[in-house]
């Protein structure tokens, strides 16, 4: 390889690269967040990077599925050296405590792992959570590989890969720079029934519909609910989605991509007629300067985003988004603002 090769100019929130340009970026010494198919990640040399497996992207030319390209975002290094740290299910509660007093943490979590479940259920109650900016995403696999391959997270400094640990990069920032985290959710609660759950979890059989106890799977079938639309709840002014993973009519059970909570009222979302246009129209003007972003694989699939653009922001299309807590069917992005 020609050592003088220069990577192509890329959007601030990252770009989709071939392997050779990714190697150049790694060898530059920059701190990088990388998303790609596991086989491609295992071809990378040591460097200052962390990565998660996923082959779906919102690239500079639009939505793209690729096992041969890597999505690369350069992380800020304004005020010292970022620190990479592993977390298992037992130590995950320390993720905000370990973060710098003033900075940004990016966390990658392998889907379907114990650490994924622990974060989804308990993150809002972690000490210092919401006091220190934290974003991230849930690593996944190609949908053709579901049940055959496990999502993976990788530490580029050690070339250690894990299917059951989360990896964070804690990034110190100067006092003059503040990381502003934004959630772009296209969905609003519909005008239909109010739904509550008797317990918190990733699955449910029973629910209360307008106060009446019902089987959720039967309710969805009777009402002809389009389960591509998530449940939406108002979490202290923020609209948070819980997406449907599967409906087992025979067992009377519904599975979700994030937990439902027993103290929250949900409604089925209003339909979104045009995902790509809605994302572009909903982004504020300053989103052009976003330094990091991710979006949801369900938006990619249900919105037909392959070949479509969602405004100026690029990023991996993931099995879940993190903005302090686990989210579904949203876009999360970070701007670095001068105070």
Residue pairs with C-beta under 8 A, 6 or more apart in sequence:
1 20
1 23
1 24
3 27
5 20
5 21
5 24
6 24
7 17
7 21
7 22
7 24
7 25
8 15
8 17
8 21
10 17
10 60
10 72
11 60
11 312
11 313
11 314
12 288
12 289
12 290
12 291
13 73
13 290
13 291
13 292
13 293
13 313
13 314
13 315
13 333
14 33
14 71
14 72
14 73
14 74
14 292
14 293
14 314
14 315
15 59
15 60
15 71
15 72
15 314
16 57
16 59
16 60
16 61
16 64
16 66
16 69
16 70
16 71
16 72
16 314
17 25
17 69
17 70
17 71
17 72
18 68
18 69
18 70
19 40
19 43
19 68
19 69
19 70
22 34
22 44
22 70
22 72
23 44
23 45
25 32
25 72
25 74
26 32
26 44
26 45
26 47
26 48
26 49
26 156
27 45
27 47
29 47
29 48
30 48
30 74
30 75
30 77
31 48
31 49
31 74
31 75
31 77
31 82
31 169
31 171
32 47
32 48
32 49
32 50
32 72
32 73
32 74
32 75
32 156
33 49
33 50
33 51
33 72
33 73
33 75
33 106
33 108
33 169
33 292
34 41
34 44
34 49
34 50
34 51
34 52
34 70
34 71
34 72
34 73
34 156
35 51
35 52
35 53
35 54
35 57
35 70
35 71
35 137
35 139
35 316
35 318
36 51
36 53
36 54
36 55
36 69
36 70
36 71
37 53
37 54
37 55
37 66
37 67
37 68
37 142
38 53
38 141
38 149
38 152
38 161
39 67
40 67
40 68
40 69
40 70
41 51
41 53
41 70
41 152
41 154
41 161
42 161
44 51
44 154
44 156
46 156
46 157
46 158
46 159
47 156
47 157
48 82
48 156
48 157
49 156
49 157
50 84
50 106
50 108
50 153
50 154
50 155
50 156
50 167
50 169
51 108
51 153
51 154
51 156
52 108
52 109
52 110
52 137
52 138
52 139
52 151
52 152
52 153
52 154
52 316
52 318
53 110
53 139
53 140
53 141
53 151
53 152
53 153
54 137
54 139
54 140
54 141
54 151
54 297
54 316
54 317
54 318
54 319
55 65
55 66
55 67
55 141
55 142
56 63
56 64
56 65
56 140
56 297
56 300
56 316
56 317
56 318
57 63
57 64
57 65
57 66
57 69
57 71
57 314
57 315
57 316
57 317
58 64
58 295
58 300
58 305
58 309
58 310
58 313
58 314
58 315
58 316
58 317
59 69
59 71
59 314
60 314
61 309
62 305
62 306
62 307
62 308
62 309
63 300
63 305
63 306
63 307
63 308
63 309
63 310
63 317
64 306
64 307
65 142
65 306
67 142
71 314
71 315
71 316
73 291
73 292
73 315
75 82
75 106
75 169
75 171
75 292
76 104
76 171
76 173
76 177
76 291
76 336
77 171
78 172
78 173
78 174
78 177
79 102
79 103
79 172
79 173
79 174
79 177
80 100
80 172
81 172
82 169
82 170
82 171
82 172
83 169
83 170
84 155
84 157
84 167
84 168
84 169
84 170
85 98
85 167
85 168
85 169
85 170
86 155
86 160
86 162
86 165
86 166
86 167
87 94
87 95
87 107
87 115
87 165
87 166
87 167
87 168
88 114
88 115
88 164
88 165
88 166
89 113
89 114
89 115
89 117
89 118
89 164
92 115
92 118
92 119
92 122
92 126
92 166
93 122
93 126
93 127
95 105
95 107
95 126
95 134
95 166
95 168
96 105
96 126
96 127
96 128
96 129
96 131
96 132
96 134
97 126
97 127
97 128
98 168
98 170
99 105
99 128
99 132
99 134
99 168
99 170
100 132
100 170
100 171
100 172
100 173
101 132
102 172
102 173
102 174
102 175
103 132
103 133
103 170
103 171
103 172
103 173
103 179
104 133
104 134
104 135
104 171
104 173
104 179
104 334
105 132
105 133
105 134
105 135
105 136
105 168
105 169
105 170
105 171
106 134
106 135
106 136
106 168
106 169
106 171
106 292
107 134
107 135
107 136
107 166
107 167
107 168
107 322
108 136
108 137
108 138
108 139
108 153
108 166
108 167
108 168
109 115
109 116
109 119
109 136
109 137
109 138
109 139
109 153
109 166
109 320
109 322
110 116
110 138
110 139
110 150
110 151
110 152
110 153
110 162
110 163
110 164
110 165
110 166
111 138
111 139
111 140
111 141
111 151
111 319
111 320
112 150
112 151
113 150
113 151
113 163
113 164
113 165
114 164
115 164
115 165
115 166
116 138
116 166
116 320
117 202
119 166
119 322
119 326
120 202
120 258
120 259
120 320
120 325
120 326
121 200
121 259
123 129
123 324
123 325
123 326
124 130
124 324
124 325
129 324
129 325
130 324
133 179
133 181
133 334
134 322
134 323
134 324
135 181
135 292
135 294
135 322
135 323
135 332
135 334
136 168
136 294
136 321
136 322
137 294
137 316
137 318
137 319
137 320
137 321
137 322
137 332
138 151
138 318
138 319
138 320
138 321
138 322
138 326
139 151
139 152
139 153
139 318
139 319
140 151
140 297
140 318
140 319
141 149
141 150
141 151
142 149
143 297
150 163
151 163
151 319
152 161
152 162
152 163
153 161
153 162
153 163
153 165
153 166
153 167
154 160
154 161
154 162
154 167
155 161
155 167
173 179
173 336
175 339
176 338
176 339
177 336
177 337
177 338
177 339
178 336
178 337
178 338
178 339
179 334
179 335
179 336
179 337
180 334
180 335
180 336
180 337
181 323
181 324
181 332
181 333
181 334
182 284
182 287
182 332
182 333
182 334
182 335
183 238
183 321
183 323
183 327
183 330
183 331
183 332
184 279
184 282
184 283
184 330
184 331
184 332
184 333
185 232
185 238
185 239
185 240
185 241
185 327
185 329
185 330
185 331
186 272
186 275
186 278
186 279
186 282
186 299
186 329
187 229
187 230
187 232
187 239
187 241
187 269
187 270
187 272
187 329
188 232
188 239
188 269
188 270
189 232
189 233
189 234
189 239
189 266
189 267
189 268
189 269
189 270
190 229
190 232
190 267
190 268
190 269
190 270
191 267
191 270
192 223
192 267
192 268
193 209
193 210
193 223
193 267
193 268
194 209
194 210
194 211
194 265
194 266
194 267
195 207
195 208
195 209
195 216
195 231
195 265
195 266
195 267
195 268
196 207
196 208
196 262
196 264
196 265
196 266
197 204
197 206
197 207
197 208
197 260
197 261
197 262
197 264
197 266
198 206
198 207
198 208
198 262
199 262
200 259
200 260
200 261
200 262
201 259
201 260
202 245
202 255
202 256
202 258
202 259
203 253
203 254
203 255
203 256
204 216
204 253
204 254
204 256
204 260
205 215
205 216
205 217
205 252
205 253
205 254
206 213
206 214
206 215
206 216
207 213
207 214
207 215
207 216
207 219
208 214
209 219
215 252
216 252
216 254
217 247
217 248
217 249
217 251
217 252
217 253
217 254
218 249
218 252
219 225
220 227
220 247
220 254
221 247
221 249
225 268
226 271
227 244
227 247
228 244
228 298
228 302
229 268
229 269
229 270
229 271
230 241
230 242
230 243
230 244
230 268
230 269
230 328
230 329
231 241
231 242
231 243
231 244
231 256
231 260
231 266
231 267
231 268
231 269
232 239
232 240
232 241
232 242
232 266
232 267
232 268
232 269
233 239
233 240
233 242
233 261
233 264
233 265
233 266
233 267
234 240
234 265
235 264
240 325
240 327
241 258
241 269
241 327
241 328
241 329
241 330
242 256
242 257
242 258
242 259
242 260
242 266
242 328
243 256
243 257
243 258
243 296
243 298
243 328
243 329
244 254
244 255
244 256
244 257
245 255
245 256
245 257
246 254
246 255
247 253
247 254
247 255
248 254
248 255
257 298
257 319
257 320
257 328
258 320
258 326
258 327
258 328
259 326
260 266
272 278
272 303
275 299
275 302
275 303
275 304
275 305
275 308
275 310
276 303
276 305
276 308
276 309
276 310
279 310
279 311
279 331
280 309
280 310
280 311
283 311
283 312
283 313
286 335
287 311
287 312
287 313
287 333
287 335
288 312
289 335
289 336
290 312
290 313
290 333
290 334
290 335
291 334
291 335
291 336
292 315
292 333
292 334
293 313
293 314
293 315
293 331
293 332
293 333
293 334
294 315
294 316
294 317
294 318
294 321
294 331
294 332
295 310
295 313
295 315
295 316
295 317
295 318
295 321
295 330
295 331
295 332
296 317
296 318
296 320
296 321
296 327
296 328
296 329
296 330
296 331
297 317
297 318
297 319
298 328
298 329
299 305
299 317
299 329
299 330
299 331
300 306
300 317
305 317
310 331
313 331
313 333
315 331
315 333
320 326
320 327
320 328
321 327
321 328
321 330
321 331
321 332
322 332
323 330
323 332
